[in-house]
Amino acid sequence: MFLDKIGNELILSPNGERLKIRYISQLGLWGFKEVNGDYKLYNCKEEVLFKVISFLKYSNIDLILTKRCENYIRSIEEKKDEFNKIYIYLREYKKGHVNENSFKKHVNSLKDLNRILKDHQIKASYHLYNSKNGANFSVPGSGKTSVVLAVYHRLKKEGKVDALFVIGPPSCFGTWRYEFEEVFGRSPEVTILAGGNITSRKEEYFKNTYSELYLSTFQTVARDCKDIPRLFTTAKIFLVIDEAHYIKQIGGEWATAVLSIGPYAKYKTVLTGTPMPKSYTDFYNLFDFLFPDNNILNNTHRIILKNHETNRDINSATNLLEKTIGPLFYRVRKTDLGLANQIFCEPIKIKMNPYEWKIYNAILTRIINYSRGDYDKNIDYVKKLILGRMMRLRQCTSYTKLLSTTIEEYDEDLLDDAENLKKIVFNYDKYETPAKLEKLIEIVNTFVKNDHKVLIWSNFIGTVKLIENELKANQLSCKKIIGDTPTEKMSIEEEETRESIRREFIDENSSLRILIANPAACAESISLHKSCNNAIYYDHSYNCAQYMQSLDRIHRVGGSEERPSYYHFLQYENSIDIGILENLNKKAQKMAALLDKDYEIYSLDMFDVSDEVDGYYQLINK
C-alpha cells in the first residue's frame, strides 16, 4: 500500500488490495473519500498524516511512503526540531539564563536606532527576535511598539524581512507612524489599507513593489483576506497584530481572517496588554496564529483547561500553561517600568446649580417610586429599565440637556411636567451653566496660567462639545477627540484627524494646551504623556476597562519616569458620581493586582452590567 502527499492532498493507494471494512470506516472518520480505488483526504493536517501512518503500521499493513511523502515528513520533523530548540532557549531565557555573546550581539544591532530603548524593552526585543513568532503581553504604556520596531530593524538589516504589516484598530495607525519616526528618525513609506475605494485598495496587494509599513484594520482584513497573501509573496512580511484581544473569539470573523493569512508571513507577533481577561480560551487564537503547525495548546490541553476553569483551579491551570505557552510570550508588568507615581487627588465636591439639582432630584424620586413596581416584571426587562435609569442619572450629573436625547430600548418618562421640567431640560442652556463646568473653567485657567497642559475626560459626546464651546468662549485653546473625529486614512485630507490633534497636543511648543476626549474614542492606543501629566475626569461611567486605559494615556514609558501623573475628579455632592468612582477605584485596584499575574482569570468587560445594577440597588435602598 502506497501513501503519497501532493500539496494539501493525502492519497492512500491500496495497489489492488481490498481494505477491510473497519479500515475503510476509520479512514472515513478522518475524512477520506474513495476515488477510483484510491482514498483521498483533501486539506490534510499534519496530525492526521501521522495518525494515518501510525494506524496502518499498528494494523500490520505493509505501507510504503513515496519519496514526496518522505520529504514532506522530513521537513515537518526539521521544523519541529527547530521549534523545540527555540522553545528550550526561550524557556531558559525567561528563567534568567542567557547567552551573553548572543545578547551582546543583539544590543549592538540596536545601537544605530534613533531612540535609546529601555532595559526592559531590549530584553523583550531579544525574546521576540529569538522566538521568530512571539507574543508580547506587557502592560499598556510599556513600549511594545518600540520593541517590535527594534526587532524589525535587526531583521531587515539581516535581509530576513522587507516590510511591516500591522493589523489593529484604526486608533493605532497614528501611533505606529509616530513611533516609527521616533525610533528610526525618519518617516516611513506607509500604505493605509482601510476603507476608501475598494478597487484602489485591492490593487495594492498585486503591485510588484511594496511599502515599508502597511496599516490595516480587522474589518478590512476580514474583507480582503483572500487577496492579502499575494502581497506576502511579493515581500517578506513581518506581520503584527496590535491590540490582539480583538481576535480572541473562537470562530469569529476577524479571528478567522487573521488566522488565514498568518501562514504567509515570515515573522509574526501579537501584542496586547490584556491577553486573558475572562477565559483560558482567550489564549487559543493567539497561539494558533503564531504557531499553526506546532499545536501548542492541543485538544487534550483545552479539555483539561476547561475543567480547571470550571473548578477555579488556577494553580493547576497555571502549571499547564507555563509548560506549554510560558516560554513563548514576554511580559513586562507596571512595576517593572520605573515610572513616577500616579497621584489621585481627592475628588472635588461641587454643589449643583438650582435647575440641575431640581431635575436630578425629580428623576431620582421618580426612579425610586417606579422601582417599587419592578418585582412583578420580567427580569430581563427590569435590567433594561435599571440601565436606562442609571444612564439618565449619569446624564444629569454630566449635562442636564442630555436628558432630551433618546436611549435605545428605554422610553420611561422620568419627568413630572407639572413644574415645566421638560421645558427646562430642552432649553437648559438658557437657564444656567452647570456648576461642574464653572468649576472646570476655574481649574483649567489655573493650569494654563502655570503653562501646564491638561486632558479632560467625559463619557458623553454632548458634554465634550459643551466643554469645548465653553472653553473657547473663555479664550482657552482646546480641541476634542470623540467618536466622530475622523481616524487617519488616505482619503482624508482637509479634516483634522485624531492623530494630527494628538501630535499637536503632545508638541510642547504648540499653543494647544487643552485636549477634551471621551474614553470610547481615546482610551486605547493613544499616548499623551509626552507633554501632559494632568487629567480631569468631568463625569464617570461604570466601564472600568476604559477607565484604566484612560489612566495610562498620561502614565507611560518615555515621559513619565521622572514626572508624576495627577488625576483630578469633579463630583456633584449627594449624587451618583460618588458611588461610581468608588466602584471604579475598588475594581481598578483588584484588576491591577490580577494583571501582575500571568494566568489569572478576571472580568474586564468593556461594560459590566452587574456593577451598574448593584449601584442602582444601593441608590434606591438608601
TORSEMAR-255042 format. One record per residue (C-alpha): residue in one letter; x, y, z. Coordinates in pm, whole numbers, plus 50000, padded with zeros to 5 digits. Last residue first. Layout:
BEGIN
aXYZ;...
***
This chain:
BEGIN
k469425543555088;n467735514354913;i467275532254579;l470965540454540;q472425507754661;y470025490054426;y471235510454128;g474905506554210;d474495468754214;v472795470153874;e475525491953725;d478225469353865;s476465438553730;v476235453253379;d479995452753323;f480645471853003;m484005467952829;d484285436053030;l487505430553221;s486475401653443;y489375381653576;i491145349053503;e494685347553640;y497385333253413;d500315357353414;k499755375253743;d500535412353778;l497285419853597;l495455404753894;a496755431654130;a495855459353885;m492415443853840;k491685444854211;q492855480854240;a490785490453935;k487685473654082;k487925493254403;n488675525754218;l485835521453972;n483265513254242;e484275543654450;l484075564954135;i480555552354061;g479345557454418;i480435593854431;d479105604254091;i475605590854172;s474915622954360;n474995637454711;e477555663854612;y478425665754242;q481845652254162;l484815665153965;f487865642453973;h491525652053931;y494285627753831;y497955637253853;s500835619353682;p504265620953845;r507265632553636;e510595614553635;e509805582153452;s506555595053298;g507945606952965;g509115577552757;v507315548752926;r503725556653014;h501425574953254;i499415601153063;r497255577752849;d497535551053120;l494665564753328;s492405562953022;q493085525852987;m492075520253348;y488825539453298;q488095522052969;a488375488153136;c486455500353442;n483335509453248;y480995520453528;s480845555853392;h482125588753535;d481985626253481;y484395655453440;y487525634853497;i490485658753483;a493895646653368;n497275662153445;n500665648753326;c500785662452973;s503715668452736;k504975634352632;h502245615752821;l499545617052554;s499775582052405;i496845567852208;s496275530452155;e493095528252368;a491295553652586;c490645578552304;a487395570952128;a485385552652397;p487205572452667;n485725606152558;a488165633952491;i488965670252561;l492505682652497;i493785715352645;r497065733852594;l497205737452216;s499685765852165;s502315741752040;n505865741452176;e505405710852395;d504145691052097;i501975664752268;f498815683652178;e499725689651816;r500565653151770;r497305642251927;i495295665751708;s497065653051396;e496445617451510;r492785621851581;t492375636351235;e491755671551126;e489575673450820;e491055685250492;e492855654850358;i491015622950448;s491235597950161;m494445581350280;k493045574250622;e493565589750967;t490615584751201;p487905610851169;t486555626651490;d483075611551518;g483825590951827;i485465619652012;i488815637352020;k488495674052111;k490475706052072;c491355734452304;s492795769752318;l491145789452601;q489555822752508;n486715818452762;a484195812252482;k486645786252354;l486495768252688;e482705769852690;n482365756052338;e484765727352407;i483055718752736;l479645716952565;k481095695852282;v482565671152533;t479235670952718;g477315661152406;i479905634152335;f479265618752676;n481875599052870;s483895629952964;w487665632453008;i489735664353018;l493475663552945;v495605692553069;k498705710752953;h500555731053212;d501845766353149;n501065778353505;k498405801753364;v497055772353162;f496695750153468;t494965777353670;n492585785353386;v491735748353367;i490695747853733;e488365778053703;i486885765753375;l486205731953537;k484465747953834;e482035766253605;l481505734453406;k480755714753719;a478195740753827;p476315735553501;t475555768853328;e472045782553377;y468585788753235;k469075794352863;d471365764052831;y468595742052975;n466115748252696;f465145712052636;v465645702853002;i463795733353138;k460855726152907;k460765690653036;l460735703353393;n457675725353334;e456725722053702;a453775698653641;d455855681053379;d456755651953602;l459965639053448;l461025602553441;d459075591953132;e460315556853058;d461465550352699;y464345525752709;e465285501552430;e467805526352283;i468125558352485;t466725590552340;t468235625152391;s466485652752588;l468155641152910;l471485652452762;k470355688152842;t471225682353207;y474945678953140;s477165654853332;t475465647553664;c472055645553500;q473385623453222;r474625598953484;l471135598553639;r469575591653299;m472065563753229;m471195548053565;r467525548253470;g468195531953133;l470375505053289;i467765497753554;l464925496353300;k466905472453079;k467535450353384;v463825451353467;y463015438853117;d465425409953156;i463845400453490;n460245402053358;k458065424753573;d456265417853903;y459125430054125;d459545462453932;g456615480354095;r458555495554381;s461265506454137;y458945532653984;n458845552654308;i462625552154348;i463035562053983;r460545590954018;t462435604454319;l465775602154138;i464285619953837;a462895648554045;n466125652054244;y468235654053929;i465915679553766;k465825702254071;w469585698654120;e470175708353757;y467895738453799;p469405751654121;n473155747554048;m474675715554180;k477075717354475;i480585705954387;k482885681154559;i486425680054418;p487625644254447;e490835639854650;c493745638054410;f494885605054264;i498675606754224;q500215581453986;n503795577854096;a506895580453877;l507585552253635;g510205525053679;l508595502653418;d508885469653603;t506045477853846;k503625480053555;r504495444853447;v506545434853145;r505525402552974;y507165380952714;f505465351952539;l506585318252404;p508345304452713;g505085301152910;i502965286752628;t503015249652714;k504715243553049;e503545276553200;l500035269753072;l499875236053246;n501235248953576;t498925279253566;a495895257253503;s496795235953804;n497195266754023;i494045283753893;d491715255353989;r488525275353950;n486665242353908;t485145252553574;e488465268053471;h490405236953564;n487935215553367;k488225238353063;l491995237653095;i491995199453086;i489805198952774;r491995225052610;h495225206552686;t493785174652535;n492695193552223;n496175207952167;l497575240552303;i500895243952122;n499695225251812;n503015231651636;d501915238851280;p499765269751341;f502365285951570;l501695323351593;f498055322851481;d497205291851684;f498965309051973;l496725339851965;n493605320251870;y493865298352180;f494785323152451;d491285337052502;t490115301152559;y491645303952906;s488695326052995;k487745360853112;p490595385753092;m493265366352905;p495755386152698;t495055421252830;g498135442152744;t498065430052388;l500575425052109;v500755395451872;t503855387951667;k504675372751332;y507655366051106;k507835352750750;a504125358550685;y502075335450458;p500985312350742;g499175341250917;i496775349750635;s494035325150736;l494415331051110;v493755368151059;a490585361150861;t489295335751113;a489955359451403;w488095388151238;e485065366851151;g484915349751490;g485375312151504;i486875313651853;q486695349551974;k490165360952074;i490825382551768;y490195416951924;h492465408052216;a495295413251965;e495505450552037;d498145450951760;i498535420651535;v501915424051364;l503015406051047;f506695408950946;i506415403850570;k508975391950317;a507655409850010;t505975398849687;t504545366249826;f503025384750124;l501355408949884;r499515379949722;p498535367450069;i496365399050111;d493885389949836;k491865362350007;c491895380950341;d490455412750188;r487075416150363;a488165402450702;v491415421850666;t489405453750618;q487385448550936;f490465439351140;t492085471951032;s495125478350815;l498435496750830;y501265487750594;l504805499950660;e507825496850432;s505875499850109;y505975473849832;t506715470049465;n505345443549229;k501825455549297;f499075429949350;y498075437249709;e497965474749649;e495405470049372;k492985458549640;r492915493049793;s492305510849465;t489405487549385;i487885490949733;n487975529049736;g488435540950093;g488235518450395;a491465506050544;l494725496450376;i496975525450468;t500285524750284;v503345539650453;e506775549650332;p508205555750675;s509205589450822;r512695592550965;g514475592351300;f514255554651325;v512635550051668;e510825583651680;e509635582551319;f508405546751357;e506745556451685;y504765583851511;r503645561851224;w502725533151455;t500895555951697;g498925572451419;f497615539251299;c496675526051645;s493305543751657;p492155524951347;p492045492351548;g494775467551460;i496605449551179;v500205459651113;f502135447750807;l505835455850844;a508105453050542;d511175436750389;v512115408850628;k515055384750667;g517695406150497;e519865408050811;k519445445850830;k515705439950795;l515655415351084;r517545439451308;h515245468851241;y512115447251262;v513235436351608;a513625472851713;l510255481851558;v508595453951754;v510075465852085;s509205502152010;t505555492151958;k505505473252288;g506555504752475;s505455498252833;g502415521252819;p499835493652830;v501105463253025;s503295437452853;f501655407752679;n504205404552400;a503735373452188;g506295356251971;n506855342751622;k510565344551545;s511135333951910;n514725346451906;y513845381351787;l510865383352022;h512915374152328;y515675398652234;s513045425652182;a511625419452530;k515075422052688;i515785454252498;q512405468352601;h513015460152969;d516355478152955;k514825509452800;l515495515852432;i517555545152305;r515685560652015;n517365569651684;l518435533651638;d522095528051548;k522805509351870;l520165482751803;s522445456451647;n524885461251934;v522235450052184;h521535418951980;k525225410051957;k525505414552333;f522595390552383;s524205364152164;n527545367852340;e525935366252684;n523865335152611;v521115339952866;h519845320753167;g517355342053360;k514495317053379;k512865335153089;y515995328452884;e515945291452976;r512395287752843;l513305308452538;y516205285152451;i514095254052511;y511305266952286;i513705277752012;k515375243552009;n511955226752008;f510855248751717;e513895239051510;d513345202251583;k509695205851491;k510605223051165;e513075195151084;e510435168951164;i507955185550934;s510535187850654;r511325150850696;i507625142250676;y507335161650349;n510455145250210;e509075110850296;c505755119050128;r507475130149810;k509675099249810;t506525078249834;l505815060650161;i505335022950151;l502945006750398;d502634969350460;i499604968250683;n500294954051029;s497304972651184;y499714992151406;k501515002851086;l498235014650935;f497175033551248;s500555050351299;i500705061950938;v497135075150950;k497715092651283;f500885108651145;l499005122850848;v496105133851069;e498445154451290;e499955171450986;k496625183650853;c495205171750523;n493335197550320;y491845169950099;l491945133450201;k491965107749923;y491415070249924;d492275052749598;g490065028149404;n488855054049155;v488145079849431;e487205068149780;k486885097650022;f488975102150336;g487605124650610;w489325111350922;l486195091951014;g486135077650664;l489655063950710;q488405046151020;s485465031550833;i487685019650547;y489965002250797;r486994985550969;i485634974050632;k488844956150538;l490824970850255;r490904952849923;e494324951549760;g494814964349404;n497524989149493;p495795000449816;s496635036749719;l496345062250003;i496475098349885;l496905128850111;e496085162249946;n497415195450075;g500085196749805;i500595161049685;k501285136749970;d501555099649887;l500965067350081;f501385034349899;m500005000050000;
***
